[in-house]
Amino acid sequence: MLVRAGLCLRPPLRPGGGGGLRRLSGAHAPPPAAVRCFPLSRALLRVQGPEAATFLQGLVTNDVARLLWGGGAARPPEGGAPSPPLLPPARAQYTHALNVQGRCLYDLILYRLHQSQEEEPNILLECDYSVLDSVQKHLKLYKIRRKVNIAPCLDLSLWAIIPGEESGDISSILDKCAHKTLVLTPDPRAEVMGWRLIMNKEGNPQEIVPGSHIGDVSDYHRHRYKQGIAEGVKDIPPGIALPLESNLAYMNGISFTKGCYIGQELTARTHHTGVIRKRLLPVQFSAPLLLGGIPEGAEILTDSGKSAESAYLSVIVSSCESICSRISSQR
């Protein structure tokens, strides 16, 4: 099998996730059906209130201050205003929630709904649909007496907008469509993952994104597998994976300067020692898989029948073309 590490993961976006897709000079509007809209099995929670930012800051790996106040802005004192930011605040931010042992519980994307610093913080939290109740309980466990309201948004749906290879530059086109819906913003993890769309469940994304069509969600998963991007509890089992093994540093999903949060101690120690023995990488086989694919946790053997310990930890997801595996880099 062929392990593609350096070629499959793109460089991280600049802090704040701004910039969107790379702009190409002389690009024109994409041809019809060049943009695909994929419905995702992801859920949304609304976290709103005067202390929403402080509350989330102590629970997630990324610096929520960058989402609210922009890159380089000093955190305001209680009741005060932040200093002018060096970068404009992003609309979305990738992050993880960890347990006290520093292992991943949930992969999250935060979306800022309020438009100005004077407004009350209003944030949507994206998570795997199957753990919506668990995420809500996790947040309420640490809420205590903070002035924060936490509620699921069952009336909203989430879509991934992926441009085709021949579609050229669509960022300016999608920027003009953002006013038609609640959220339409670049995916904060990597340029190649396109855009994220949040809208009412009754809405039709084809009415918002011109020249688009509804795609097969299996194509979306195949696309992110090839990029080595994990998503959901299927790829990142709760309480097992470590954040740096899951490539958070490559996807702008972690801050090493924000201060304390749950699980921060082990994460910071791993980062500063520079010892990461495993990473999540895409693997492509030179021959088709057997009917039914590879079962989760299957052992990988060499041609001689010996255990390939240097390249095996656990198979997470398989498809006809590629799989994501946790690969040990230790020889």
VOPAGU-2260 file (C-alpha; in pm, 1 decimal, decimal comma):
REM VOPAGU-2260
SITE   aa  ch    i         X         Y         Z
SITE  MET   A    0       0,0       0,0       0,0
SITE  LEU   A    1     108,5     359,3     -58,0
SITE  VAL   A    2     117,5     602,0     232,6
SITE  ARG   A    3      84,9     961,3     116,0
SITE  ALA   A    4     162,4    1190,8     408,0
SITE  GLY   A    5     323,9    1508,9     282,9
SITE  LEU   A    6     122,2    1531,2     -38,2
SITE  CYS   A    7    -221,5    1474,8     102,2
SITE  LEU   A    8    -234,7    1731,3     380,9
SITE  ARG   A    9    -243,3    2091,0     264,0
SITE  PRO   A   10     -66,3    2370,5     457,6
SITE  PRO   A   11    -276,1    2516,5     738,7
SITE  LEU   A   12    -481,0    2826,4     679,3
SITE  ARG   A   13    -356,7    3147,6     832,1
SITE  PRO   A   14    -486,3    3216,9    1186,6
SITE  GLY   A   15    -853,3    3294,6    1180,9
SITE  GLY   A   16    -916,9    3079,9     872,7
SITE  GLY   A   17    -968,2    3382,9     650,6
SITE  GLY   A   18    -893,2    3405,3     286,3
SITE  GLY   A   19   -1119,8    3132,4     153,5
SITE  LEU   A   20   -1031,8    2959,1    -168,7
SITE  ARG   A   21    -723,2    3074,1    -360,8
SITE  ARG   A   22    -807,8    3346,2    -607,1
SITE  LEU   A   23    -699,7    3285,5    -964,3
SITE  SER   A   24    -641,1    3572,2   -1201,2
SITE  GLY   A   25    -874,3    3589,0   -1497,8
SITE  ALA   A   26   -1113,4    3327,9   -1352,0
SITE  HIS   A   27   -1474,4    3327,2   -1468,4
SITE  ALA   A   28   -1796,9    3203,7   -1318,4
SITE  PRO   A   29   -1808,6    2824,9   -1288,3
SITE  PRO   A   30   -2001,5    2633,0   -1550,9
SITE  PRO   A   31   -2336,9    2479,7   -1450,7
SITE  ALA   A   32   -2314,7    2188,5   -1204,8
SITE  ALA   A   33   -1947,2    2266,9   -1135,7
SITE  VAL   A   34   -2021,6    2312,6    -765,6
SITE  ARG   A   35   -2153,9    2023,8    -557,9
SITE  CYS   A   36   -2363,0    2060,8    -239,2
SITE  PHE   A   37   -2340,2    1772,3       8,1
SITE  PRO   A   38   -2587,3    1726,0     297,8
SITE  LEU   A   39   -2394,1    1635,8     610,9
SITE  SER   A   40   -2486,7    1423,1     912,7
SITE  ARG   A   41   -2374,9    1698,0    1147,8
SITE  ALA   A   42   -2572,2    1874,1    1421,9
SITE  LEU   A   43   -2566,6    2232,1    1549,8
SITE  LEU   A   44   -2582,8    2374,7    1900,6
SITE  ARG   A   45   -2631,0    2741,5    1979,9
SITE  VAL   A   46   -2411,4    2881,7    2257,4
SITE  GLN   A   47   -2523,5    3234,4    2338,5
SITE  GLY   A   48   -2481,3    3476,3    2625,4
SITE  PRO   A   49   -2252,1    3739,9    2776,5
SITE  GLU   A   50   -2005,4    3475,0    2894,3
SITE  ALA   A   51   -2023,4    3242,9    2592,5
SITE  ALA   A   52   -1669,9    3326,1    2474,5
SITE  THR   A   53   -1509,8    3278,4    2817,6
SITE  PHE   A   54   -1704,2    2956,6    2863,3
SITE  LEU   A   55   -1591,1    2800,5    2534,4
SITE  GLN   A   56   -1234,9    2927,0    2576,1
SITE  GLY   A   57   -1180,8    2689,5    2866,3
SITE  LEU   A   58   -1327,7    2387,9    2687,1
SITE  VAL   A   59   -1173,8    2377,8    2337,8
SITE  THR   A   60    -826,8    2358,4    2185,7
SITE  ASN   A   61    -841,7    2669,8    1967,4
SITE  ASP   A   62    -837,3    3035,4    2069,3
SITE  VAL   A   63   -1199,7    3152,1    2065,3
SITE  ALA   A   64   -1076,4    3510,7    2097,1
SITE  ARG   A   65    -962,0    3496,8    1733,6
SITE  LEU   A   66   -1312,4    3399,5    1627,3
SITE  LEU   A   67   -1472,9    3685,6    1820,1
SITE  TRP   A   68   -1218,0    3964,7    1803,9
SITE  GLY   A   69    -977,7    3878,4    1524,7
SITE  GLY   A   70    -612,4    3773,6    1514,3
SITE  GLY   A   71    -376,7    3968,1    1736,5
SITE  ALA   A   72    -645,5    4144,7    1939,3
SITE  ALA   A   73    -583,5    4150,5    2312,1
SITE  ARG   A   74    -855,3    3985,4    2517,4
SITE  PRO   A   75   -1071,0    4253,4    2677,9
SITE  PRO   A   76   -1106,5    4290,3    3054,5
SITE  GLU   A   77   -1438,4    4189,6    3202,8
SITE  GLY   A   78   -1692,0    4424,2    3050,0
SITE  GLY   A   79   -1431,8    4603,8    2837,1
SITE  ALA   A   80   -1366,0    4623,2    2465,9
SITE  PRO   A   81   -1081,8    4439,0    2287,8
SITE  SER   A   82    -792,7    4619,4    2126,0
SITE  PRO   A   83    -803,7    4661,5    1744,7
SITE  PRO   A   84    -725,2    4325,8    1574,2
SITE  LEU   A   85    -435,3    4270,5    1337,0
SITE  LEU   A   86    -656,1    4038,1    1129,2
SITE  PRO   A   87   -1034,7    4056,5    1084,0
SITE  PRO   A   88   -1227,4    3797,7    1285,2
SITE  ALA   A   89   -1305,6    3477,9    1097,0
SITE  ARG   A   90   -1658,4    3348,2    1057,3
SITE  ALA   A   91   -1566,5    2985,6    1140,0
SITE  GLN   A   92   -1305,8    2806,9    1349,7
SITE  TYR   A   93   -1202,1    2441,5    1372,7
SITE  THR   A   94   -1135,0    2301,7    1720,0
SITE  HIS   A   95   -1166,3    1994,0    1943,8
SITE  ALA   A   96   -1305,1    1930,4    2290,4
SITE  LEU   A   97   -1076,8    1708,0    2500,7
SITE  ASN   A   98   -1119,8    1504,2    2816,3
SITE  VAL   A   99    -907,3    1562,4    3126,2
SITE  GLN   A  100    -650,2    1310,3    2997,6
SITE  GLY   A  101    -595,7    1523,8    2687,5
SITE  ARG   A  102    -766,9    1287,1    2442,1
SITE  CYS   A  103   -1018,0    1397,3    2180,1
SITE  LEU   A  104   -1384,9    1376,9    2266,1
SITE  TYR   A  105   -1548,7    1570,6    1981,7
SITE  ASP   A  106   -1433,0    1747,6    1666,8
SITE  LEU   A  107   -1611,9    2081,4    1639,5
SITE  ILE   A  108   -1645,7    2379,2    1410,0
SITE  LEU   A  109   -1754,3    2708,4    1568,2
SITE  TYR   A  110   -1948,6    2969,0    1368,3
SITE  ARG   A  111   -1980,6    3331,7    1475,4
SITE  LEU   A  112   -2331,8    3466,6    1417,9
SITE  HIS   A  113   -2301,7    3812,3    1576,6
SITE  GLN   A  114   -2168,6    4079,8    1343,1
SITE  SER   A  115   -1998,2    4326,8    1578,1
SITE  GLN   A  116   -1799,5    4326,8    1900,5
SITE  GLU   A  117   -2074,3    4523,4    2072,8
SITE  GLU   A  118   -2329,2    4244,6    2022,7
SITE  GLU   A  119   -2377,5    3959,4    2265,8
SITE  PRO   A  120   -2167,6    3655,6    2165,2
SITE  ASN   A  121   -2379,6    3418,9    1958,6
SITE  ILE   A  122   -2200,4    3105,4    1838,3
SITE  LEU   A  123   -2312,3    2792,5    1655,3
SITE  LEU   A  124   -2123,4    2475,8    1741,5
SITE  GLU   A  125   -2108,5    2199,2    1478,3
SITE  CYS   A  126   -2060,7    1838,8    1592,6
SITE  ASP   A  127   -2126,6    1481,8    1483,0
SITE  TYR   A  128   -2503,3    1422,2    1479,4
SITE  SER   A  129   -2470,7    1093,2    1668,3
SITE  VAL   A  130   -2315,4    1264,9    1973,7
SITE  LEU   A  131   -2536,2    1575,2    1987,5
SITE  ASP   A  132   -2678,6    1480,9    2328,5
SITE  SER   A  133   -2333,4    1393,4    2462,8
SITE  VAL   A  134   -2187,6    1726,1    2349,4
SITE  GLN   A  135   -2477,6    1912,1    2506,6
SITE  LYS   A  136   -2428,0    1727,6    2837,6
SITE  HIS   A  137   -2053,5    1794,8    2821,1
SITE  LEU   A  138   -2112,4    2167,7    2783,5
SITE  LYS   A  139   -2374,9    2184,1    3057,0
SITE  LEU   A  140   -2144,6    1994,4    3293,0
SITE  TYR   A  141   -1901,8    2288,3    3288,5
SITE  LYS   A  142   -2156,5    2567,6    3256,3
SITE  ILE   A  143   -2214,1    2596,0    3633,4
SITE  ARG   A  144   -2342,2    2953,8    3685,3
SITE  ARG   A  145   -2213,3    3115,7    3369,9
SITE  LYS   A  146   -2453,2    3336,8    3179,1
SITE  VAL   A  147   -2476,5    3108,8    2878,1
SITE  ASN   A  148   -2769,3    2947,4    2699,2
SITE  ILE   A  149   -2708,0    2613,3    2525,4
SITE  ALA   A  150   -2971,0    2472,5    2290,6
SITE  PRO   A  151   -2977,6    2243,4    1983,6
SITE  CYS   A  152   -3077,6    2398,8    1650,0
SITE  LEU   A  153   -3296,2    2127,1    1505,1
SITE  ASP   A  154   -3442,4    2363,4    1244,4
SITE  LEU   A  155   -3105,7    2414,3    1071,9
SITE  SER   A  156   -2919,9    2196,6     822,7
SITE  LEU   A  157   -2550,5    2189,9     730,3
SITE  TRP   A  158   -2405,4    2150,2     381,1
SITE  ALA   A  159   -2055,3    2119,9     239,1
SITE  ILE   A  160   -2000,8    2320,4     -79,9
SITE  ILE   A  161   -1718,7    2168,0    -287,5
SITE  PRO   A  162   -1619,3    2329,6    -619,2
SITE  GLY   A  163   -1524,3    2105,0    -907,9
SITE  GLU   A  164   -1169,2    2083,7   -1033,6
SITE  GLU   A  165   -1253,9    2288,5   -1343,8
SITE  SER   A  166   -1470,9    2547,0   -1170,2
SITE  GLY   A  167   -1191,5    2801,5   -1119,7
SITE  ASP   A  168   -1230,6    3077,2    -861,5
SITE  ILE   A  169   -1571,8    3078,9    -693,0
SITE  SER   A  170   -1489,5    3264,9    -371,1
SITE  SER   A  171   -1611,1    3601,5    -504,4
SITE  ILE   A  172   -1931,6    3437,0    -627,4
SITE  LEU   A  173   -2002,6    3271,0    -292,7
SITE  ASP   A  174   -1920,5    3591,7    -105,5
SITE  LYS   A  175   -2206,8    3756,9    -290,9
SITE  CYS   A  176   -2441,0    3471,5    -193,6
SITE  ALA   A  177   -2366,0    3487,6     180,4
SITE  HIS   A  178   -2649,2    3735,9     250,9
SITE  LYS   A  179   -2906,7    3481,5     129,8
SITE  THR   A  180   -2854,8    3243,4     422,1
SITE  LEU   A  181   -2748,4    3221,4     785,0
SITE  VAL   A  182   -2385,0    3113,9     727,5
SITE  LEU   A  183   -2184,2    3065,3     408,5
SITE  THR   A  184   -1812,4    3067,0     484,1
SITE  PRO   A  185   -1488,9    2889,1     384,5
SITE  ASP   A  186   -1420,7    2563,8     565,7
SITE  PRO   A  187   -1166,7    2663,1     835,5
SITE  ARG   A  188    -972,4    2334,4     810,4
SITE  ALA   A  189    -827,3    2358,6     460,0
SITE  GLU   A  190    -891,4    2532,3     128,7
SITE  VAL   A  191    -953,8    2203,3     -48,8
SITE  MET   A  192   -1260,0    2137,3     171,2
SITE  GLY   A  193   -1451,0    2424,3      10,6
SITE  TRP   A  194   -1721,4    2610,3     199,9
SITE  ARG   A  195   -1970,5    2543,5     479,8
SITE  LEU   A  196   -2338,1    2637,7     438,1
SITE  ILE   A  197   -2590,3    2661,4     724,4
SITE  MET   A  198   -2953,0    2720,1     632,0
SITE  ASN   A  199   -3308,8    2633,0     732,0
SITE  LYS   A  200   -3400,3    2270,1     673,1
SITE  GLU   A  201   -3675,7    2372,4     433,2
SITE  GLY   A  202   -3431,0    2563,0     213,5
SITE  ASN   A  203   -3268,1    2449,4    -108,2
SITE  PRO   A  204   -2891,9    2511,5    -142,4
SITE  GLN   A  205   -2926,2    2529,6    -521,9
SITE  GLU   A  206   -3124,9    2849,8    -475,7
SITE  ILE   A  207   -2837,5    3000,4    -277,7
SITE  VAL   A  208   -2533,9    2874,7    -470,8
SITE  PRO   A  209   -2568,5    2940,6    -845,8
SITE  GLY   A  210   -2470,8    2665,0   -1085,4
SITE  SER   A  211   -2469,7    2395,2    -816,5
SITE  HIS   A  212   -2622,1    2050,6    -783,0
SITE  ILE   A  213   -2681,4    1807,0    -497,1
SITE  GLY   A  214   -2397,6    1555,1    -471,4
SITE  ASP   A  215   -2371,3    1206,8    -325,7
SITE  VAL   A  216   -2243,3    1236,3      32,2
SITE  SER   A  217   -2015,7     934,6     -24,0
SITE  ASP   A  218   -1823,4    1150,5    -272,7
SITE  TYR   A  219   -1774,2    1410,3       0,8
SITE  HIS   A  220   -1629,3    1150,7     238,1
SITE  ARG   A  221   -1409,0    1008,7     -37,1
SITE  HIS   A  222   -1283,8    1361,5    -107,1
SITE  ARG   A  223   -1183,5    1429,3     253,9
SITE  TYR   A  224   -1031,9    1081,7     295,6
SITE  LYS   A  225    -794,8    1163,2      11,8
SITE  GLN   A  226    -691,2    1479,8     194,3
SITE  GLY   A  227    -634,0    1296,2     523,0
SITE  ILE   A  228    -903,7    1496,8     704,2
SITE  ALA   A  229   -1088,3    1317,3     983,0
SITE  GLU   A  230   -1445,5    1407,6    1073,2
SITE  GLY   A  231   -1683,7    1266,4    1332,2
SITE  VAL   A  232   -1659,3     996,0    1595,2
SITE  LYS   A  233   -1614,1     727,5    1328,1
SITE  ASP   A  234   -1274,7     872,3    1237,7
SITE  ILE   A  235   -1185,7    1014,2    1580,2
SITE  PRO   A  236   -1314,7     771,7    1846,9
SITE  PRO   A  237   -1391,8     965,5    2168,1
SITE  GLY   A  238   -1137,0     920,2    2445,2
SITE  ILE   A  239    -884,9     737,5    2223,8
SITE  ALA   A  240    -719,3     973,7    1977,4
SITE  LEU   A  241    -481,1    1255,4    2072,2
SITE  PRO   A  242    -531,9    1595,7    1905,6
SITE  LEU   A  243    -185,1    1619,0    1750,1
SITE  GLU   A  244    -220,9    1265,5    1610,1
SITE  SER   A  245    -536,0    1389,5    1436,5
SITE  ASN   A  246    -341,8    1670,3    1263,3
SITE  LEU   A  247    -505,1    1963,1    1442,9
SITE  ALA   A  248    -187,5    2167,5    1407,2
SITE  TYR   A  249    -201,0    2122,6    1027,7
SITE  MET   A  250    -566,1    2228,4    1010,1
SITE  ASN   A  251    -540,3    2539,4    1228,4
SITE  GLY   A  252    -743,7    2366,0    1499,7
SITE  ILE   A  253    -528,1    2431,4    1804,5
SITE  SER   A  254    -360,3    2723,1    1980,9
SITE  PHE   A  255     -43,7    2678,6    2185,8
SITE  THR   A  256     -59,4    3032,3    2328,4
SITE  LYS   A  257    -419,3    3072,6    2447,5
SITE  GLY   A  258    -365,7    2945,5    2803,2
SITE  CYS   A  259    -538,1    2673,2    3001,3
SITE  TYR   A  260    -823,9    2454,5    2885,2
SITE  ILE   A  261    -936,4    2100,9    2965,8
SITE  GLY   A  262    -672,5    1854,8    2840,5
SITE  GLN   A  263    -416,6    2129,1    2772,9
SITE  GLU   A  264    -131,6    1989,4    2984,8
SITE  LEU   A  265     -63,3    1671,0    2785,3
SITE  THR   A  266    -121,4    1850,4    2454,0
SITE  ALA   A  267     127,9    2126,9    2535,0
SITE  ARG   A  268     386,2    1877,8    2663,4
SITE  THR   A  269     357,3    1669,0    2347,3
SITE  HIS   A  270     394,1    1977,9    2130,3
SITE  HIS   A  271     701,6    2110,1    2309,3
SITE  THR   A  272     878,1    1772,5    2320,8
SITE  GLY   A  273     810,0    1729,4    1948,9
SITE  VAL   A  274     746,4    1355,2    1985,1
SITE  ILE   A  275     436,3    1244,5    1792,4
SITE  ARG   A  276     454,2     871,0    1724,1
SITE  LYS   A  277     129,1     835,7    1529,8
SITE  ARG   A  278     -56,4    1040,7    1273,0
SITE  LEU   A  279    -379,4    1012,6    1080,1
SITE  LEU   A  280    -285,8     960,1     715,1
SITE  PRO   A  281    -463,9     850,9     397,8
SITE  VAL   A  282    -363,1     515,3     255,0
SITE  GLN   A  283    -422,0     406,6    -104,0
SITE  PHE   A  284    -408,0      42,4    -208,3
SITE  SER   A  285    -261,6     -67,6    -540,3
SITE  ALA   A  286    -527,4    -339,3    -576,6
SITE  PRO   A  287    -905,1    -338,3    -512,0
SITE  LEU   A  288   -1022,5    -429,7    -163,2
SITE  LEU   A  289   -1203,3    -752,1     -92,9
SITE  LEU   A  290   -1580,6    -753,1    -105,7
SITE  GLY   A  291   -1705,5    -590,9     211,5
SITE  GLY   A  292   -1388,8    -387,6     267,9
SITE  ILE   A  293   -1162,7    -404,2     571,7
SITE  PRO   A  294   -1323,5    -443,0     916,7
SITE  GLU   A  295   -1237,6    -182,8    1176,0
SITE  GLY   A  296    -939,8    -279,9    1388,9
SITE  ALA   A  297    -811,3    -530,8    1136,6
SITE  GLU   A  298    -441,0    -609,8    1165,5
SITE  ILE   A  299    -217,6    -517,6     871,9
SITE  LEU   A  300      35,5    -784,1     769,2
SITE  THR   A  301     343,4    -772,8     550,0
SITE  ASP   A  302     391,4   -1000,4     245,0
SITE  SER   A  303     567,5   -1249,0     470,9
SITE  GLY   A  304     269,5   -1265,9     705,6
SITE  LYS   A  305     427,6   -1071,5     990,4
SITE  SER   A  306     248,5    -791,6    1169,9
SITE  ALA   A  307     331,9    -453,8    1015,7
SITE  GLU   A  308     377,8    -290,2    1355,8
SITE  SER   A  309     559,3       9,5    1210,0
SITE  ALA   A  310     258,1      98,5     998,3
SITE  TYR   A  311     -39,6     -20,8    1197,6
SITE  LEU   A  312    -254,4     100,3    1476,0
SITE  SER   A  313    -614,7      78,2    1365,9
SITE  VAL   A  314    -811,6      98,6    1045,5
SITE  ILE   A  315   -1080,0     361,3    1085,7
SITE  VAL   A  316   -1259,0     410,1     756,4
SITE  SER   A  317   -1242,2     220,7     428,9
SITE  SER   A  318   -1370,8     284,0      78,5
SITE  CYS   A  319   -1308,4     142,2    -267,9
SITE  GLU   A  320   -1021,7     380,8    -338,1
SITE  SER   A  321    -866,8     494,3     -12,5
SITE  ILE   A  322    -884,9     462,9     361,6
SITE  CYS   A  323    -782,2     667,3     659,1
SITE  SER   A  324    -560,7     483,6     905,2
SITE  ARG   A  325    -367,1     575,4    1212,1
SITE  ILE   A  326     -12,7     515,7    1101,7
SITE  SER   A  327     276,3     484,2    1341,9
SITE  SER   A  328     585,9     667,7    1219,6
SITE  GLN   A  329     812,5     489,4    1462,1
SITE  ARG   A  330    1033,4     237,5    1288,8
